[in-house]
């Protein structure tokens, strides 16, 4: 919120209005065929295409076992809290692997 120096009242900057509009309408994605689907389902499918079929999710605990510094910095972010407190999909419930993908191959190669 910024303060209007002429009247002393506070008003929201255009940035906040744009963010509010995005958050209200950003949960649905309109596809070329006109259908709408939950964006998190589309993301889940896209993430699966990026990683080898034999890669599996190992869980955040396994990631944190080696990446303690990264975890201690990330756990305090809004991004982390959103995934932990209000996950929108099964993918978001996977913690680190929601963004970084299934960690089994990485974990096994770096023991």
Residue pairs with C-beta under 8 A, 6 or more apart in sequence:
1 10
1 11
1 12
1 13
1 16
2 10
2 11
2 12
2 13
3 9
3 10
4 10
4 11
26 39
27 38
27 39
27 88
28 36
28 37
28 38
28 39
29 36
29 37
29 38
29 39
29 42
30 36
31 37
38 88
38 89
40 88
40 89
40 91
40 92
41 89
43 89
43 91
44 89
44 90
44 91
47 91
47 101
50 101
51 101
51 102
52 105
54 104
54 105
55 101
55 102
55 103
55 104
55 105
56 102
56 104
57 94
57 97
57 102
57 103
57 104
58 97
58 102
58 103
58 104
58 107
59 94
59 95
59 97
60 94
60 95
60 96
60 97
62 103
62 107
63 71
63 95
63 96
63 97
63 100
63 103
63 107
64 71
64 96
66 107
66 110
67 96
71 96
74 80
82 92
83 92
83 93
83 95
83 98
84 95
87 93
91 98
92 98
96 103
97 103
